Amino acid sequence: MPRSGLLIAAVLMLSGCGIATGALAQALDNAPDKPGTAAPSPSTTEYQSKLAAHTQARQKFDGEAAAYWGAVAQKRRLRNAKRRERQEIVLDDYVLTQPPRYAGPPRPAPPPLVGEAPEVPPSPRKYIPVVADFLKSAQEFFGFAPQRPRSEMEFKRTYAKLALAAGLTREQIVRIYVFETGGNGTYDAQAGLEYSARGRAVSPALGYNQLLNTNSVELLAERGDEFAAVLKTRAAGLDGEAKQALERKIDILLRMIKFCRTVPDEWNAHDALANTPQGLGVHAMLLDVDVGPPLQVQKLLDSVTFARRRGHQAPLSAAELQMMNLTGDGNGLDIVTMPAVMREQVPTANFFLQAGYERNPVAIRNNVVAKLLAAANATMDRGTSLPGAKELAAAAAQ
């Protein structure tokens, strides 16, 4: 073939390659991003749109919430500093707006992919240990089974006698019992299960004053020697099997006290310890007829002592003492000492952490201090006529 023919053939071959390459490029442009996948379905597109809207709204809310609760914490620190310097607390020392509430779209459920199983449901709520767990841990780690009262009235008599001897009033113990247990609660009543064993526990709190497992650990760490001393005095006046049984209980109590003192005397450390298997076993002491009542009484008495030590000598009403029991001694005393005119304006969120506030419908509904105190009194007023409250009142009158 002549050289010119070879040149023409080469040009034609290159032209053909160019045409083929262009066609291939166009086909690739129109193909899905990944081999073997189809274009997004309408349901997937809708899900992605809803997820983007939810994410944007949630990020906005999270930013607002972080700023709000950060301001609450900062104001609380400033108030504590002013109290140490004995300076007057004024309205501006509180956050005066209500916390933000998420009002955006919910997180959408993703559509199932073709050929795949539906989405696995979300993980269940965090498990809250119940009385059976406390008893199991107590037996496993301490060889302890609480001595249960022969009747509810026996526990109430013991509790009332100790409370009155410690300086608490009949009104305080009965009305706080009503607020915490609904007015008919038992000595082993657990938060969320007060009315039905088929309910769902919402916290490990137990008893007439609803002590947390962290309270049990803290009380034994700080006051355990006093409880043990009382039992030793009682054991000295016994003989036979009764004496031996009480001495065994004292030995177990001393072991629990030693365990509770293995961490620094700080709330966070006690909380971490209380949520270990051994810590759950310590909480079973609340169910014991010899140790449970003094633990319950001491929790309230510590609040009264705290108020007096901080200069508040006036008697605490039941509702005021309950505020200390509900929000902690420092926050509760803040409420107790607040002038009435300020109570109408200060949001209850000032006395909680974010997580605690969001789990507390009473504080959310009654969103300023005056409303919260009024709600506590109203609950107490309604419940004092219930059988359990009447029994406790009768026990306190004996």
PALUMMI-85682 format. One record per residue (C-alpha): residue in three letters; y, x, z. Coordinates in pm, whole numbers, always signed. Example, Ala and Ser with C-alpha at 12.3 -4.5 7.8 and 13.67 -1.06 7.14 Angstrom:
BEGIN
+------+--------+--------+--------+
| type |      v |      u |      w |
+------+--------+--------+--------+
|  Ala |   -450 |  +1230 |   +780 |
|  Ser |   -106 |  +1367 |   +714 |
+------+--------+--------+--------+
//
This chain:
BEGIN
+------+--------+--------+--------+
| type |      v |      u |      w |
+------+--------+--------+--------+
|  Met |     +0 |     +0 |     +0 |
|  Pro |   +347 |   +130 |    -82 |
|  Arg |   +562 |   +250 |   +205 |
|  Ser |   +797 |    -45 |   +148 |
|  Gly |   +504 |   -284 |   +191 |
|  Leu |   +410 |   -122 |   +521 |
|  Leu |   +767 |   -159 |   +640 |
|  Ile |   +779 |   -527 |   +547 |
|  Ala |   +446 |   -589 |   +723 |
|  Ala |   +568 |   -417 |  +1037 |
|  Val |   +885 |   -624 |  +1037 |
|  Leu |   +683 |   -941 |   +996 |
|  Met |   +451 |   -840 |  +1281 |
|  Leu |   +746 |   -769 |  +1511 |
|  Ser |   +903 |  -1102 |  +1419 |
|  Gly |   +580 |  -1276 |  +1501 |
|  Cys |   +561 |  -1099 |  +1835 |
|  Gly |   +917 |  -1205 |  +1910 |
|  Ile |   +839 |  -1566 |  +1831 |
|  Ala |   +525 |  -1554 |  +2047 |
|  Thr |   +709 |  -1379 |  +2330 |
|  Gly |   +985 |  -1641 |  +2327 |
|  Ala |   +733 |  -1921 |  +2336 |
|  Leu |   +548 |  -1757 |  +2621 |
|  Ala |   +871 |  -1708 |  +2816 |
|  Gln |   +966 |  -2072 |  +2767 |
|  Ala |   +622 |  -2182 |  +2885 |
|  Leu |   +650 |  -1963 |  +3195 |
|  Asp |   +995 |  -2105 |  +3271 |
|  Asn |   +853 |  -2457 |  +3265 |
|  Ala |   +541 |  -2374 |  +3469 |
|  Pro |   +513 |  -2441 |  +3846 |
|  Asp |   +610 |  -2158 |  +4083 |
|  Lys |   +247 |  -2092 |  +4178 |
|  Pro |    -58 |  -2117 |  +3956 |
|  Gly |   -261 |  -2430 |  +4015 |
|  Thr |    +13 |  -2621 |  +4205 |
|  Ala |   +187 |  -2935 |  +4097 |
|  Ala |   +554 |  -3014 |  +4126 |
|  Pro |   +662 |  -3154 |  +4467 |
|  Ser |   +570 |  -3518 |  +4513 |
|  Pro |   +838 |  -3774 |  +4598 |
|  Ser |   +700 |  -3796 |  +4955 |
|  Thr |   +728 |  -3419 |  +4998 |
|  Thr |  +1083 |  -3419 |  +4865 |
|  Glu |  +1174 |  -3701 |  +5104 |
|  Tyr |  +1016 |  -3516 |  +5397 |
|  Gln |  +1205 |  -3196 |  +5318 |
|  Ser |  +1530 |  -3390 |  +5300 |
|  Lys |  +1467 |  -3562 |  +5635 |
|  Leu |  +1358 |  -3235 |  +5798 |
|  Ala |  +1676 |  -3062 |  +5683 |
|  Ala |  +1887 |  -3346 |  +5826 |
|  His |  +1698 |  -3334 |  +6157 |
|  Thr |  +1723 |  -2956 |  +6182 |
|  Gln |  +2095 |  -2960 |  +6117 |
|  Ala |  +2156 |  -3236 |  +6373 |
|  Arg |  +1933 |  -3071 |  +6632 |
|  Gln |  +2100 |  -2733 |  +6595 |
|  Lys |  +2437 |  -2897 |  +6643 |
|  Phe |  +2316 |  -3078 |  +6955 |
|  Asp |  +2149 |  -2767 |  +7100 |
|  Gly |  +2472 |  -2577 |  +7062 |
|  Glu |  +2671 |  -2851 |  +7236 |
|  Ala |  +2412 |  -2880 |  +7515 |
|  Ala |  +2405 |  -2504 |  +7574 |
|  Ala |  +2782 |  -2499 |  +7605 |
|  Tyr |  +2785 |  -2800 |  +7840 |
|  Trp |  +2513 |  -2679 |  +8078 |
|  Gly |  +2657 |  -2331 |  +8071 |
|  Ala |  +2987 |  -2478 |  +8190 |
|  Val |  +2804 |  -2672 |  +8466 |
|  Ala |  +2642 |  -2350 |  +8590 |
|  Gln |  +2970 |  -2160 |  +8575 |
|  Lys |  +3157 |  -2430 |  +8768 |
|  Arg |  +2881 |  -2434 |  +9030 |
|  Arg |  +2913 |  -2059 |  +9080 |
|  Leu |  +3289 |  -2093 |  +9117 |
|  Arg |  +3251 |  -2370 |  +9377 |
|  Asn |  +3005 |  -2160 |  +9576 |
|  Ala |  +3248 |  -1869 |  +9570 |
|  Lys |  +3533 |  -2092 |  +9688 |
|  Arg |  +3322 |  -2226 |  +9974 |
|  Arg |  +3242 |  -1874 | +10087 |
|  Glu |  +3615 |  -1809 | +10097 |
|  Arg |  +3671 |  -2146 | +10270 |
|  Gln |  +3892 |  -2265 |  +9985 |
|  Glu |  +3941 |  -2632 |  +9900 |
|  Ile |  +3721 |  -2776 |  +9624 |
|  Val |  +3923 |  -2983 |  +9377 |
|  Leu |  +3837 |  -3214 |  +9089 |
|  Asp |  +3886 |  -2942 |  +8829 |
|  Asp |  +3605 |  -2745 |  +8990 |
|  Tyr |  +3355 |  -2983 |  +8828 |
|  Val |  +3264 |  -3059 |  +8468 |
|  Leu |  +3415 |  -3405 |  +8422 |
|  Thr |  +3252 |  -3509 |  +8095 |
|  Gln |  +2902 |  -3649 |  +8057 |
|  Pro |  +2632 |  -3428 |  +7904 |
|  Pro |  +2575 |  -3461 |  +7530 |
|  Arg |  +2285 |  -3681 |  +7421 |
|  Tyr |  +2093 |  -3624 |  +7103 |
|  Ala |  +2165 |  -3910 |  +6862 |
|  Gly |  +2050 |  -3758 |  +6534 |
|  Pro |  +1746 |  -3843 |  +6326 |
|  Pro |  +1400 |  -3776 |  +6473 |
|  Arg |  +1183 |  -3497 |  +6341 |
|  Pro |   +988 |  -3645 |  +6049 |
|  Ala |   +611 |  -3626 |  +6021 |
|  Pro |   +508 |  -3415 |  +5721 |
|  Pro |   +308 |  -3597 |  +5452 |
|  Pro |    -57 |  -3489 |  +5416 |
|  Leu |   -120 |  -3260 |  +5123 |
|  Val |   -356 |  -3369 |  +4849 |
|  Gly |   -711 |  -3266 |  +4934 |
|  Glu |   -620 |  -3166 |  +5291 |
|  Ala |   -683 |  -3338 |  +5620 |
|  Pro |   -390 |  -3518 |  +5786 |
|  Glu |   -167 |  -3313 |  +6013 |
|  Val |   -312 |  -3227 |  +6351 |
|  Pro |   -139 |  -3438 |  +6619 |
|  Pro |   +103 |  -3254 |  +6852 |
|  Ser |    -29 |  -3086 |  +7163 |
|  Pro |    -59 |  -3313 |  +7467 |
|  Arg |   +197 |  -3301 |  +7746 |
|  Lys |   +169 |  -3022 |  +7999 |
|  Tyr |    -95 |  -3114 |  +8254 |
|  Ile |    +33 |  -3203 |  +8600 |
|  Pro |   -217 |  -3118 |  +8877 |
|  Val |   -318 |  -3408 |  +9100 |
|  Val |   -468 |  -3449 |  +9447 |
|  Ala |   -820 |  -3376 |  +9321 |
|  Asp |   -695 |  -3041 |  +9190 |
|  Phe |   -527 |  -2954 |  +9520 |
|  Leu |   -845 |  -3035 |  +9713 |
|  Lys |  -1065 |  -2838 |  +9474 |
|  Ser |   -845 |  -2528 |  +9496 |
|  Ala |   -820 |  -2555 |  +9875 |
|  Gln |  -1198 |  -2558 |  +9904 |
|  Glu |  -1251 |  -2286 |  +9645 |
|  Phe |   -996 |  -2032 |  +9770 |
|  Phe |   -961 |  -2112 | +10140 |
|  Gly |  -1276 |  -2306 | +10232 |
|  Phe |  -1045 |  -2585 | +10344 |
|  Ala |  -1085 |  -2961 | +10343 |
|  Pro |   -793 |  -3144 | +10507 |
|  Gln |   -864 |  -3362 | +10806 |
|  Arg |   -762 |  -3701 | +10676 |
|  Pro |   -611 |  -3962 | +10909 |
|  Arg |   -837 |  -4245 | +11022 |
|  Ser |   -573 |  -4485 | +10894 |
|  Glu |   -233 |  -4484 | +10727 |
|  Met |    -81 |  -4598 | +11055 |
|  Glu |   -217 |  -4290 | +11234 |
|  Phe |    -34 |  -4065 | +10992 |
|  Lys |   +284 |  -4273 | +11023 |
|  Arg |   +276 |  -4261 | +11403 |
|  Thr |   +234 |  -3884 | +11401 |
|  Tyr |   +509 |  -3839 | +11144 |
|  Ala |   +754 |  -4073 | +11319 |
|  Lys |   +694 |  -3916 | +11663 |
|  Leu |   +760 |  -3565 | +11531 |
|  Ala |  +1064 |  -3674 | +11329 |
|  Leu |  +1235 |  -3846 | +11620 |
|  Ala |  +1156 |  -3556 | +11853 |
|  Ala |  +1318 |  -3318 | +11602 |
|  Gly |  +1641 |  -3521 | +11600 |
|  Leu |  +1598 |  -3726 | +11284 |
|  Thr |  +1681 |  -4095 | +11311 |
|  Arg |  +1466 |  -4400 | +11248 |
|  Glu |  +1704 |  -4507 | +10971 |
|  Gln |  +1676 |  -4171 | +10797 |
|  Ile |  +1297 |  -4149 | +10793 |
|  Val |  +1237 |  -4512 | +10695 |
|  Arg |  +1498 |  -4533 | +10421 |
|  Ile |  +1404 |  -4197 | +10268 |
|  Tyr |  +1040 |  -4308 | +10274 |
|  Val |  +1147 |  -4620 | +10082 |
|  Phe |  +1344 |  -4421 |  +9824 |
|  Glu |  +1068 |  -4168 |  +9764 |
|  Thr |   +760 |  -4392 |  +9770 |
|  Gly |   +893 |  -4737 |  +9682 |
|  Gly |   +850 |  -4874 | +10034 |
|  Asn |   +472 |  -4903 | +10028 |
|  Gly |   +362 |  -4545 |  +9965 |
|  Thr |    +74 |  -4370 | +10136 |
|  Tyr |    +68 |  -4026 | +10295 |
|  Asp |   -105 |  -3891 |  +9981 |
|  Ala |   +116 |  -4074 |  +9729 |
|  Gln |   +196 |  -3859 |  +9426 |
|  Ala |   +500 |  -3897 |  +9200 |
|  Gly |   +405 |  -4122 |  +8909 |
|  Leu |    +94 |  -4255 |  +9084 |
|  Glu |   +263 |  -4442 |  +9369 |
|  Tyr |   +179 |  -4784 |  +9230 |
|  Ser |   -141 |  -4726 |  +9033 |
|  Ala |   -407 |  -4455 |  +9019 |
|  Arg |   -419 |  -4525 |  +8644 |
|  Gly |    -63 |  -4403 |  +8598 |
|  Arg |    +40 |  -4052 |  +8496 |
|  Ala |   +153 |  -3793 |  +8747 |
|  Val |   +507 |  -3679 |  +8670 |
|  Ser |   +518 |  -3397 |  +8925 |
|  Pro |   +300 |  -3246 |  +9200 |
|  Ala |   +524 |  -3408 |  +9467 |
|  Leu |   +331 |  -3566 |  +9755 |
|  Gly |   +384 |  -3772 | +10065 |
|  Tyr |   +653 |  -3971 | +10240 |
|  Asn |   +927 |  -3725 | +10138 |
|  Gln |   +764 |  -3619 |  +9809 |
|  Leu |   +732 |  -3246 |  +9876 |
|  Leu |   +660 |  -3026 |  +9576 |
|  Asn |   +388 |  -2763 |  +9586 |
|  Thr |   +675 |  -2512 |  +9588 |
|  Asn |   +806 |  -2675 |  +9908 |
|  Ser |   +465 |  -2637 | +10071 |
|  Val |   +450 |  -2266 |  +9987 |
|  Glu |   +809 |  -2208 | +10097 |
|  Leu |   +768 |  -2392 | +10427 |
|  Leu |   +456 |  -2197 | +10519 |
|  Ala |   +620 |  -1869 | +10419 |
|  Glu |   +930 |  -1938 | +10627 |
|  Arg |   +804 |  -2160 | +10911 |
|  Gly |   +430 |  -2103 | +10915 |
|  Asp |   +426 |  -1918 | +11248 |
|  Glu |   +587 |  -2218 | +11419 |
|  Phe |   +325 |  -2458 | +11281 |
|  Ala |    +45 |  -2223 | +11386 |
|  Ala |   +190 |  -2184 | +11737 |
|  Val |   +192 |  -2561 | +11791 |
|  Leu |   -173 |  -2585 | +11686 |
|  Lys |   -270 |  -2292 | +11911 |
|  Thr |   -108 |  -2462 | +12210 |
|  Arg |   -299 |  -2781 | +12132 |
|  Ala |   -626 |  -2590 | +12087 |
|  Ala |   -584 |  -2428 | +12428 |
|  Gly |   -612 |  -2772 | +12588 |
|  Leu |   -932 |  -2865 | +12408 |
|  Asp |  -1294 |  -2768 | +12446 |
|  Gly |  -1622 |  -2798 | +12263 |
|  Glu |  -1642 |  -2891 | +11895 |
|  Ala |  -1285 |  -3025 | +11886 |
|  Lys |  -1153 |  -2686 | +11999 |
|  Gln |  -1371 |  -2499 | +11749 |
|  Ala |  -1266 |  -2726 | +11462 |
|  Leu |   -897 |  -2679 | +11537 |
|  Glu |   -938 |  -2303 | +11570 |
|  Arg |  -1106 |  -2292 | +11228 |
|  Lys |   -812 |  -2485 | +11087 |
|  Ile |   -568 |  -2239 | +11248 |
|  Asp |   -753 |  -1946 | +11091 |
|  Ile |   -726 |  -2111 | +10748 |
|  Leu |   -358 |  -2188 | +10805 |
|  Leu |   -291 |  -1824 | +10894 |
|  Arg |   -463 |  -1712 | +10573 |
|  Met |   -248 |  -1952 | +10373 |
|  Ile |    +65 |  -1824 | +10546 |
|  Lys |    -31 |  -1467 | +10463 |
|  Phe |    -84 |  -1567 | +10099 |
|  Cys |   +255 |  -1744 | +10084 |
|  Arg |   +424 |  -1427 | +10206 |
|  Thr |   +288 |  -1209 |  +9925 |
|  Val |   +606 |  -1269 |  +9723 |
|  Pro |   +979 |  -1238 |  +9807 |
|  Asp |  +1132 |  -1526 | +10003 |
|  Glu |  +1299 |  -1674 |  +9696 |
|  Trp |  +1258 |  -2014 |  +9532 |
|  Asn |  +1154 |  -1881 |  +9190 |
|  Ala |   +894 |  -1652 |  +9342 |
|  His |   +759 |  -1933 |  +9559 |
|  Asp |   +749 |  -2163 |  +9257 |
|  Ala |   +544 |  -1916 |  +9053 |
|  Leu |   +304 |  -1866 |  +9345 |
|  Ala |   +275 |  -2241 |  +9409 |
|  Asn |   +154 |  -2297 |  +9054 |
|  Thr |   -135 |  -2051 |  +9078 |
|  Pro |   -479 |  -2192 |  +9166 |
|  Gln |   -443 |  -2059 |  +9522 |
|  Gly |    -95 |  -2212 |  +9548 |
|  Leu |   -230 |  -2552 |  +9453 |
|  Gly |   -478 |  -2515 |  +9740 |
|  Val |   -193 |  -2457 |  +9985 |
|  His |    -42 |  -2792 |  +9881 |
|  Ala |   -352 |  -2968 | +10017 |
|  Met |   -224 |  -2894 | +10370 |
|  Leu |    +15 |  -3185 | +10324 |
|  Leu |   -285 |  -3418 | +10341 |
|  Asp |   -398 |  -3290 | +10681 |
|  Val |   -315 |  -3513 | +10974 |
|  Asp |   -227 |  -3213 | +11195 |
|  Val |    -20 |  -3009 | +10946 |
|  Gly |   +106 |  -3263 | +10690 |
|  Pro |   +345 |  -3455 | +10921 |
|  Pro |   +524 |  -3143 | +11057 |
|  Leu |   +561 |  -3009 | +10701 |
|  Gln |   +722 |  -3336 | +10591 |
|  Val |   +950 |  -3344 | +10895 |
|  Gln |  +1053 |  -2980 | +10858 |
|  Lys |  +1170 |  -3035 | +10501 |
|  Leu |  +1424 |  -3296 | +10615 |
|  Leu |  +1516 |  -3106 | +10930 |
|  Asp |  +1594 |  -2793 | +10727 |
|  Ser |  +1847 |  -2998 | +10527 |
|  Val |  +2017 |  -3124 | +10843 |
|  Thr |  +2029 |  -2769 | +10981 |
|  Phe |  +2170 |  -2640 | +10652 |
|  Ala |  +2453 |  -2896 | +10664 |
|  Arg |  +2542 |  -2807 | +11023 |
|  Arg |  +2531 |  -2436 | +10952 |
|  Arg |  +2779 |  -2494 | +10670 |
|  Gly |  +3017 |  -2673 | +10905 |
|  His |  +2923 |  -3039 | +10844 |
|  Gln |  +2866 |  -3174 | +11194 |
|  Ala |  +2892 |  -3546 | +11119 |
|  Pro |  +2561 |  -3738 | +11118 |
|  Leu |  +2409 |  -3768 | +10771 |
|  Ser |  +2336 |  -4116 | +10642 |
|  Ala |  +1993 |  -4170 | +10493 |
|  Ala |  +2141 |  -4172 | +10143 |
|  Glu |  +2329 |  -3846 | +10207 |
|  Leu |  +2018 |  -3676 | +10345 |
|  Gln |  +1827 |  -3804 | +10044 |
|  Met |  +2081 |  -3642 |  +9811 |
|  Met |  +1996 |  -3309 |  +9975 |
|  Asn |  +1626 |  -3387 |  +9943 |
|  Leu |  +1671 |  -3487 |  +9577 |
|  Thr |  +1905 |  -3220 |  +9442 |
|  Gly |  +1851 |  -2933 |  +9688 |
|  Asp |  +2047 |  -2851 | +10002 |
|  Gly |  +2341 |  -2677 |  +9834 |
|  Asn |  +2397 |  -2941 |  +9568 |
|  Gly |  +2330 |  -3221 |  +9815 |
|  Leu |  +2588 |  -3094 | +10063 |
|  Asp |  +2832 |  -3068 |  +9773 |
|  Ile |  +2786 |  -3443 |  +9722 |
|  Val |  +2800 |  -3521 | +10095 |
|  Thr |  +3132 |  -3341 | +10149 |
|  Met |  +3300 |  -3473 |  +9834 |
|  Pro |  +3599 |  -3705 |  +9896 |
|  Ala |  +3533 |  -4067 |  +9799 |
|  Val |  +3801 |  -4068 |  +9529 |
|  Met |  +3632 |  -3775 |  +9354 |
|  Arg |  +3288 |  -3936 |  +9373 |
|  Glu |  +3405 |  -4198 |  +9125 |
|  Gln |  +3483 |  -3932 |  +8864 |
|  Val |  +3233 |  -3647 |  +8903 |
|  Pro |  +2922 |  -3673 |  +8681 |
|  Thr |  +2586 |  -3635 |  +8851 |
|  Ala |  +2494 |  -3370 |  +8591 |
|  Asn |  +2695 |  -3121 |  +8799 |
|  Phe |  +2412 |  -3113 |  +9055 |
|  Phe |  +2113 |  -3058 |  +8827 |
|  Leu |  +1971 |  -2808 |  +8584 |
|  Gln |  +1938 |  -2942 |  +8232 |
|  Ala |  +1559 |  -2988 |  +8243 |
|  Gly |  +1570 |  -3161 |  +8582 |
|  Tyr |  +1849 |  -3393 |  +8476 |
|  Glu |  +1680 |  -3495 |  +8154 |
|  Arg |  +1365 |  -3589 |  +8349 |
|  Asn |  +1558 |  -3797 |  +8603 |
|  Pro |  +1636 |  -4149 |  +8476 |
|  Val |  +1802 |  -4242 |  +8805 |
|  Ala |  +2061 |  -3966 |  +8769 |
|  Ile |  +2114 |  -4048 |  +8401 |
|  Arg |  +2166 |  -4420 |  +8461 |
|  Asn |  +2388 |  -4364 |  +8764 |
|  Asn |  +2591 |  -4094 |  +8598 |
|  Val |  +2866 |  -4036 |  +8854 |
|  Val |  +2824 |  -3949 |  +9222 |
|  Ala |  +2949 |  -4285 |  +9354 |
|  Lys |  +2697 |  -4473 |  +9139 |
|  Leu |  +2411 |  -4244 |  +9244 |
|  Leu |  +2483 |  -4296 |  +9614 |
|  Ala |  +2518 |  -4672 |  +9562 |
|  Ala |  +2188 |  -4682 |  +9372 |
|  Ala |  +2013 |  -4489 |  +9651 |
|  Asn |  +2144 |  -4731 |  +9913 |
|  Ala |  +2050 |  -5033 |  +9703 |
|  Thr |  +1695 |  -4903 |  +9657 |
|  Met |  +1667 |  -4838 | +10029 |
|  Asp |  +1803 |  -5183 | +10115 |
|  Arg |  +1552 |  -5358 |  +9889 |
|  Gly |  +1252 |  -5161 | +10010 |
|  Thr |  +1294 |  -5181 | +10387 |
|  Ser |  +1135 |  -5527 | +10391 |
|  Leu |   +812 |  -5407 | +10230 |
|  Pro |   +497 |  -5370 | +10444 |
|  Gly |   +481 |  -4990 | +10433 |
|  Ala |   +842 |  -4955 | +10543 |
|  Lys |   +793 |  -5207 | +10821 |
|  Glu |   +492 |  -5013 | +10946 |
|  Leu |   +687 |  -4687 | +10954 |
|  Ala |   +977 |  -4859 | +11131 |
|  Ala |   +733 |  -4999 | +11390 |
|  Ala |   +579 |  -4654 | +11436 |
|  Ala |   +926 |  -4511 | +11497 |
|  Ala |   +995 |  -4780 | +11756 |
|  Gln |   +688 |  -4699 | +11968 |
+------+--------+--------+--------+
//
